[in-house]
Amino acid sequence: MSENVTIKRALISVSDKTGVEKLARALEERGVEIISTGGTLKVLKKAGIHAISVSTFTGAPEILGGRVKTLHPRVHAGILYRRDNEADVEQMASTDYKGIDLVVASLYPFEQTVANPKSNDKDIIENIDIGGPSMIRAAAKNYESVTVVVAPSDYDRLLEQLKANDGATDLAFRRECAGKAFALTSHYDTSIVDYFTCDRAEPADGFPVRLHRSFARRSRLRYGENPHQQASLYADEQFGGPTLIRAEQLSGKELSYNNYNDLDACLEMLLDFSEPFACVLKHANPCGAAIGKDLAEAYKRAYESDPLSAYGSIIGLNKEIDMEAAQLLHETPFVECILAPSITDEAFKLLKKKKARRILTLPQIADGRPDGEKVYRFIRGGLLVQTADDQDTPQADLKVVSKRAPTKKEMKDLLFGWKVVKHTKSNAIVLAKDGATVGIGMGQTSRVDSGFMAVKRAGERAKGSVMASDAFFPMADGVEVGTNAGVTAIIQPGGSKGDEQAIAAADKAGAAMVFTGMRHFKH
């Protein structure tokens, strides 16, 4: 059999009508006979393109309100018969069946229907495509003789193939298309499985018995964590929340594996703040974070928290970057990436002057954190799944356990520090003052060591600051590290056997202490 197969007859049945007129017209000009169905047929005829209905091709009418139209031996035999198999060829001739060389199809919008809050169960079930996947799988199986195209993005490539091969497609192209076709039907079926087993019949704890996720490769990365490691970026096709996958990179060289890791941690922080907020991150940990009356003030104070660590950092901002903020960012010695919901034209003109600086915008940042998200983490041979650490802690839920209650100013800083410590790797200690971090200690095997680290970075600024701890103090020493440096108020989960010692240490120093009743481990 020749590697190239000439397209003489095509079946076009698409839910997504993007580009279908242009494709069909080009096929018609090449003398290709076009068979079509329902809405696609109407679009083609309205455009003046000659096409016959599937009913005309099969000699059988569509029945059951259109549920059965392509499920017919003439259709599937035309797709599946083996051109190099003598018995198949003879049987096709004896039954007067005709071959179909090209299948162009897209499926009913099942996922879009599920995502539509106005859809009911009946609407969703009706958008489960039966004939479409059957045709696509048949054509993909017989790729040696049949071309199958399932995405408008491949229409131009198909036409280029026909032009380059005198109306034919080559084997490599058909095999590539077959792979895409099977990927589509696999993802489609997985979405249906998820609807029935996850959305409608999940256990009482909200976690499905079976978990199906579909990831599509978006790009190859230059390397992984280190230059000797290879890496790629994949998109979770079922994820609907804010994600870097949908961010637009406006300038700078391509993002690295480590950039994505750091930017993701940055994005997590941005989603927790509604007031003007800025954070500076290194190695997925904040080295500075602050709120302000505007974005410029927030960034200035976040950067000043730890200027030394800010060199080569990732910077996140939760409001549009204006010129005032851009001028401060531009003066920062070396910044890897900047992430914000948007940027003014004037600000972008300034910031893009440094060619290596990557600038990304993601409008979804402004929408905040969606409710009910789950978090996934791969381990060797398995996957850990948990609900997101998205529970807010209002002031009313705090329990004052010290003799002295926090002042209004201290309380505001305690709540700010509590939000920041959630995004700092354990063991984590955050010192904050006036809505900005002044010292952060993280990732130590001892909470006391994290406290020493935070105090050292804060220096004199520790005086009058508040302390946030992501988990309880098992004894008094961690509290004393803070109060000896001048900390006046502490927020922690509580719940340790050593709570009384920790409270006594705070009282001895005249510091206020509040319990949250929850911890914020980030491993």
C-alpha positions in Angstrom: 0.0 0.0 0.0 1.2 3.5 -0.8 2.2 5.6 2.1 0.1 8.5 0.7 -3.7 8.2 0.6 -5.7 10.4 -1.7 -8.8 12.0 -0.2 -11.8 11.3 -2.4 -14.7 11.3 0.1 -14.9 13.1 3.5 -17.4 12.9 6.4 -17.7 16.2 8.3 -19.7 16.3 11.5 -18.5 18.9 14.0 -20.0 20.5 17.1 -17.4 23.2 17.0 -18.0 25.0 13.7 -14.8 27.1 13.8 -13.1 27.1 10.4 -15.3 24.4 9.0 -16.6 26.5 6.0 -13.0 27.3 4.9 -12.0 23.6 5.2 -15.1 22.3 3.3 -14.7 24.8 0.6 -11.1 23.9 0.0 -12.0 20.2 -0.1 -14.8 20.9 -2.6 -12.4 22.8 -4.8 -10.3 19.6 -4.9 -13.3 17.6 -6.0 -13.7 15.8 -2.6 -17.3 14.5 -2.1 -18.6 15.8 1.3 -21.0 13.9 3.6 -22.3 15.8 6.6 -24.8 15.7 9.4 -27.4 18.0 11.1 -26.1 21.4 12.0 -22.9 21.0 10.1 -24.8 20.2 6.9 -26.9 23.4 7.4 -23.8 25.5 7.8 -22.2 24.1 4.7 -25.3 24.5 2.5 -25.9 28.0 3.7 -22.3 28.8 2.6 -23.1 27.4 -0.8 -20.9 24.3 -0.4 -22.3 21.1 -1.9 -22.7 18.3 0.6 -25.0 15.4 1.0 -26.6 14.2 4.2 -25.6 11.0 6.0 -29.1 9.8 5.4 -28.6 10.2 1.6 -25.3 8.3 1.9 -26.7 5.5 4.0 -30.2 5.3 2.6 -31.6 5.4 6.1 -33.2 8.3 7.9 -31.9 9.9 11.1 -34.1 8.5 13.9 -34.8 9.0 17.6 -34.5 12.7 17.3 -31.0 12.5 15.8 -29.6 10.1 18.3 -29.0 7.6 15.5 -27.6 8.9 12.3 -23.9 7.9 11.7 -24.3 4.5 13.5 -24.8 2.6 10.3 -22.8 -0.1 8.5 -22.3 2.1 5.4 -20.6 4.7 7.5 -18.4 2.4 9.6 -17.6 0.0 6.8 -16.6 3.0 4.7 -14.2 4.1 7.4 -13.0 0.7 8.6 -12.4 -1.4 5.5 -8.8 -2.3 4.8 -7.8 -1.0 1.4 -5.1 -3.7 1.1 -7.3 -6.6 2.3 -8.7 -8.4 -0.7 -11.7 -9.9 1.2 -12.6 -6.4 2.6 -12.4 -4.9 -0.9 -14.6 -7.6 -2.4 -17.2 -7.3 0.4 -17.4 -3.5 -0.1 -17.9 -4.0 -3.8 -20.6 -6.7 -3.4 -22.6 -4.5 -1.0 -22.0 -1.3 -3.1 -20.5 0.4 0.0 -18.3 3.3 -0.6 -15.0 4.3 1.2 -14.6 7.3 3.4 -11.1 8.6 3.3 -11.4 11.6 5.7 -13.3 12.0 9.0 -13.5 15.5 10.4 -15.3 15.5 13.7 -15.7 17.3 17.0 -17.8 16.0 19.9 -20.9 17.3 21.7 -19.8 19.9 24.3 -20.1 17.6 27.3 -17.6 19.4 29.6 -19.0 22.8 28.8 -22.5 21.6 29.6 -21.4 20.2 32.9 -19.6 23.5 33.7 -22.7 25.5 32.9 -24.6 26.1 36.3 -27.9 26.3 34.3 -27.5 22.8 33.0 -29.6 20.0 34.5 -28.9 16.3 34.5 -31.0 15.8 31.3 -29.1 18.5 29.4 -25.8 16.9 30.4 -26.8 13.4 29.5 -28.0 14.6 26.1 -24.6 16.0 25.5 -22.9 12.6 25.7 -21.8 11.9 22.2 -22.2 8.4 20.9 -21.8 8.4 17.1 -18.9 11.0 17.2 -16.5 8.9 19.3 -17.4 5.8 17.4 -16.5 7.4 14.0 -13.3 9.0 15.4 -12.1 5.8 16.9 -12.9 3.8 13.8 -11.0 6.3 11.6 -8.0 6.4 14.0 -7.8 2.6 14.2 -7.7 2.6 10.4 -5.2 5.4 10.1 -3.2 3.6 7.5 -6.0 4.3 5.0 -8.1 7.1 6.7 -7.2 10.6 7.9 -9.0 11.8 11.0 -8.9 15.4 12.2 -10.5 16.4 15.5 -9.5 20.0 16.1 -9.9 23.2 14.0 -6.2 24.0 14.8 -5.2 21.1 12.5 -7.4 22.2 9.5 -4.6 24.3 7.9 -2.1 21.4 8.4 -4.5 19.1 6.6 -4.8 21.5 3.7 -1.0 21.9 3.6 -0.8 18.1 3.4 -3.2 18.0 0.5 -1.4 20.7 -1.4 2.0 19.1 -0.8 0.9 15.6 -1.8 -1.4 16.3 -4.7 -4.6 15.7 -2.8 -3.3 13.1 -0.4 -2.0 12.8 3.2 1.1 11.0 4.2 1.4 8.2 6.8 3.2 10.2 9.4 0.5 12.9 9.4 -2.3 10.3 9.6 -0.6 8.5 12.5 -0.1 11.8 14.4 -3.8 12.6 13.8 -4.8 9.2 15.1 -2.9 9.8 18.3 -4.7 13.1 18.8 -8.1 11.4 18.1 -7.6 8.6 20.7 -6.4 11.3 23.2 -9.6 13.2 22.6 -11.9 10.2 23.0 -10.0 9.1 26.1 -10.3 12.5 27.7 -14.0 12.7 26.7 -14.8 9.4 28.3 -12.9 10.3 31.4 -15.0 13.5 31.8 -18.1 11.4 31.6 -16.8 8.9 34.2 -16.0 11.8 36.5 -19.5 13.2 36.1 -21.1 9.9 37.1 -18.6 8.7 39.8 -17.3 12.0 41.2 -19.9 14.7 40.8 -23.0 12.5 41.4 -21.9 9.5 43.3 -18.9 10.4 45.4 -18.5 9.1 49.0 -19.7 11.2 51.9 -16.1 12.6 52.4 -16.1 14.2 49.0 -13.3 12.1 47.6 -14.0 9.7 44.7 -13.2 6.0 44.8 -11.5 6.4 41.4 -9.8 9.5 40.3 -9.3 10.4 36.6 -7.1 13.4 35.6 -6.1 14.3 32.1 -2.9 16.3 31.4 -1.9 17.7 28.1 1.7 18.8 27.4 1.9 22.5 26.8 5.6 22.9 26.3 9.1 21.5 26.8 11.2 23.3 29.3 14.8 24.0 28.8 15.7 21.7 31.8 14.3 20.7 35.2 15.5 21.7 38.7 19.1 21.3 37.4 20.6 21.5 33.9 21.1 17.8 33.6 17.4 17.1 34.2 14.8 17.2 31.3 11.4 18.6 31.9 8.0 19.5 30.4 5.0 21.5 31.4 1.5 19.8 31.4 -1.9 21.3 31.9 -4.6 19.7 33.9 -7.4 19.9 31.4 -10.1 19.7 34.2 -8.8 22.5 36.3 -11.0 25.6 36.3 -9.4 27.9 38.9 -6.6 30.5 38.6 -3.5 28.8 37.1 -0.2 29.9 35.6 -1.1 27.8 32.5 -3.5 30.6 31.6 -1.1 33.4 32.4 0.2 35.6 29.5 3.9 36.1 29.4 4.5 39.6 28.1 8.3 39.7 28.1 11.5 37.9 29.0 12.9 34.5 28.1 10.9 31.3 28.6 10.0 30.2 32.1 12.1 27.5 33.7 10.9 24.5 35.9 12.0 26.4 39.0 10.3 29.6 37.8 7.0 27.7 37.6 7.4 26.3 41.0 8.1 29.7 42.6 5.4 31.5 40.6 2.9 28.9 41.7 3.7 29.6 45.3 3.5 33.3 44.6 0.0 32.9 43.0 -1.2 31.0 46.1 -0.3 34.0 48.3 -1.9 36.5 46.0 -5.2 34.7 46.1 -5.5 35.2 49.8 -5.4 39.0 49.9 -8.0 41.5 48.7 -6.3 44.8 49.8 -3.2 46.0 47.8 -0.6 43.3 48.5 2.9 42.4 47.3 5.1 39.5 48.0 8.7 38.6 47.3 9.6 34.9 47.0 12.7 32.8 46.8 12.6 29.0 46.5 8.8 29.0 46.9 9.1 30.8 50.3 8.2 34.4 51.0 11.1 36.6 52.1 8.9 39.6 52.2 5.2 40.4 52.1 3.1 43.5 52.9 -0.1 45.3 52.4 -0.4 49.0 51.7 -2.7 51.9 50.8 -1.6 51.2 47.2 0.5 48.7 45.2 3.6 50.9 45.3 3.6 51.1 49.1 2.9 47.4 49.5 5.8 46.5 47.2 8.2 48.9 48.8 7.5 47.5 52.3 7.6 43.9 51.1 11.0 44.4 49.4 12.4 46.2 52.5 11.6 43.2 54.7 14.6 41.4 53.3 16.4 43.2 50.5 19.3 40.7 50.5 17.1 37.7 49.8 15.1 39.7 47.3 18.0 39.5 44.8 16.9 37.1 41.9 13.4 36.8 43.3 9.8 36.2 42.1 7.5 39.2 42.8 3.8 38.9 43.1 1.3 41.8 43.1 -2.5 41.4 43.4 -3.5 44.7 41.7 -2.8 46.3 38.3 0.8 47.5 38.0 0.8 51.2 37.6 3.6 53.6 36.8 4.4 54.3 40.5 4.8 50.6 41.3 6.7 50.0 38.0 9.3 52.6 38.9 10.0 50.8 42.2 10.1 47.4 40.5 12.4 48.7 37.8 14.9 49.9 40.4 15.1 46.5 42.0 18.6 45.1 41.2 17.6 41.7 39.7 14.1 40.2 39.4 13.4 36.8 37.8 9.7 37.2 37.3 6.8 39.6 38.0 3.2 38.3 38.3 0.2 40.5 38.5 -3.4 40.5 37.2 -2.7 43.3 34.7 -0.3 46.1 33.8 -0.7 49.6 32.3 0.8 50.3 28.9 3.1 52.9 30.4 4.3 50.6 33.2 5.0 47.8 30.7 7.1 50.1 28.5 9.3 50.8 31.5 9.6 47.3 32.8 10.3 45.5 29.5 13.5 47.5 29.1 15.3 44.8 31.1 15.1 42.0 28.5 15.7 39.1 30.9 12.9 40.2 33.2 9.8 38.0 32.8 6.5 39.7 33.1 3.3 37.7 33.4 -0.3 38.8 33.8 -3.2 36.6 35.0 -6.6 38.5 35.3 -8.0 35.7 37.5 -5.8 36.8 40.4 -8.3 39.6 41.0 -11.1 37.1 41.5 -9.5 35.6 44.6 -9.4 32.0 45.7 -12.3 29.7 44.5 -14.1 27.7 47.2 -13.8 24.0 47.5 -10.5 23.4 45.7 -8.6 20.2 46.1 -4.8 19.9 46.1 -2.8 17.1 44.5 0.7 16.0 45.1 2.4 13.1 43.4 4.5 10.6 45.3 6.3 7.6 43.9 3.5 5.3 42.6 0.7 7.3 43.9 -1.1 10.6 44.5 -2.0 12.5 47.7 -5.2 14.5 47.5 -6.5 17.0 50.1 -8.8 19.9 50.4 -7.1 23.2 50.0 -5.8 25.1 53.1 -8.4 27.9 52.3 -10.2 28.3 55.6 -10.2 32.0 56.7 -9.6 32.9 60.4 -11.8 35.9 61.4 -10.9 37.8 64.5 -14.0 36.5 66.2 -12.6 33.0 66.1 -9.4 33.8 67.9 -9.1 32.9 71.6 -7.2 35.2 73.8 -5.3 33.0 76.3 -2.9 35.6 77.8 -3.5 38.0 80.6 -3.3 40.9 78.2 -5.5 41.0 75.1 -3.9 42.3 71.8 -4.4 46.0 71.0 -6.3 46.9 67.8 -3.0 47.5 66.0 -1.5 44.2 67.2 -4.6 42.3 66.2 -4.4 43.6 62.6 -0.8 42.5 62.4 -1.5 39.1 63.9 -4.1 38.4 61.3 -1.8 39.6 58.6 1.1 37.4 59.9 -1.2 34.4 60.1 -2.1 34.7 56.4 1.6 34.9 55.5 2.8 32.1 57.7 0.4 29.8 55.9 2.5 30.1 52.7 5.8 29.6 54.5 7.4 26.2 54.7 7.4 24.5 58.1 8.6 25.0 60.6 7.6 28.6 60.0 7.8 31.8 62.1 6.8 35.2 60.7 7.5 38.5 62.4 5.2 41.4 61.2 4.7 45.0 62.0 2.4 47.6 60.5 1.1 45.2 57.8 4.5 44.0 56.6 6.9 41.2 57.4 10.1 42.2 59.1 11.6 38.7 59.6 10.8 35.2 58.4 12.2 31.9 59.5 11.3 28.8 57.6 12.0 25.2 56.7 13.9 24.3 59.9 13.6 21.0 61.7 13.3 22.9 65.0 10.7 25.7 65.5 13.2 27.4 67.8 15.7 27.6 65.0 13.0 29.2 62.7 12.4 31.7 65.5 16.1 32.6 65.7 16.2 32.9 61.9 13.2 35.3 61.9 14.6 37.4 64.7 18.1 37.6 63.1 16.6 38.8 59.8 14.4 41.4 61.6 17.2 42.8 63.7 16.0 46.0 65.5 12.7 45.8 63.6 11.7 42.9 65.8 10.9 45.4 68.6 7.2 46.0 68.6 6.5 43.3 66.0 4.1 40.4 66.4 4.9 36.7 65.8 3.0 34.1 63.9 3.7 30.4 64.2 2.3 27.9 61.7 2.0 25.2 64.5 1.9 25.2 68.3 4.9 25.9 70.5 5.7 22.6 72.4 7.4 24.5 75.1 8.3 28.1 76.2 11.6 28.5 74.4 10.1 29.4 71.0 8.0 32.1 72.6 11.0 33.5 74.6 13.0 33.8 71.4 10.4 36.2 70.2 9.7 38.2 73.3 13.4 38.6 74.1 13.8 40.3 70.7 10.8 42.6 71.5 7.8 40.8 70.1 4.6 42.1 71.8 2.0 39.7 70.6 1.8 36.1 69.3 -0.6 34.1 67.2 -0.4 30.3 67.2 -2.7 27.3 66.9 -2.5 26.1 70.5 -3.2 22.5 71.4 0.2 21.5 72.8 0.8 19.8 76.2 3.2 22.8 76.6 0.5 25.4 76.1 0.6 26.5 79.8 4.3 27.1 79.6 4.0 29.1 76.4 1.2 31.2 77.8 3.2 31.8 81.0 6.2 32.9 79.0 4.1 35.4 77.1 2.5 36.7 80.3 6.0 37.1 81.9 7.0 39.3 79.0 3.8 41.2 79.0 3.0 39.9 75.5 -0.5 39.0 74.2 -1.2 35.6 72.9 -4.1 34.2 70.8 -4.9 30.7 69.7 -6.4 30.0 66.3 -7.4 26.4 66.9 -5.9 25.3 63.5 -2.4 24.9 62.1 -1.0 25.8 58.8 1.7 23.3 58.0 3.2 23.6 54.5 5.7 20.8 53.9 
